[in-house]
Amino acid sequence: DGKFMYSKVVVVRLNSQAIVKIWPNPVIDNITVSLNSPIAAVVHVRVTDATGKTILVRQNTVVKGANQLILDYMKGLPTGFYNLDIKKLNETKIISVKKKIMKQ
């Protein structure tokens, strides 16, 4: 019928959480983490097994913006599925990322 109507304008605010990519997955020895962090911080990297048991914890320093971490933590781990958690609490800002990885 040729009629049209405009909708309301809606503002979308993206949350300032860290953006993370990991590769290769499945991993053999080393895993690379590409992390775009909203803040400079010391982050705690934790690897847990499928039952939730902490396998290892390490610290890495990240800067505000693009970071690339090469983690050689996976070398001695048996084949299986693991969770990679990267966390840092800094007053009201937070970096908190969880990724599933498979060790070959």
Secondary structure, 3 states (H helix, E strand, C coil): CCCCCCCCCCCCCCCCCCEEEEECCCECCCEEEEEEECCCEEEEEEEEECCCCEEEEEEEEECCEEEEEEECCCCCCCCEEEEEEEEEEECCEEEEEEEEEEEC
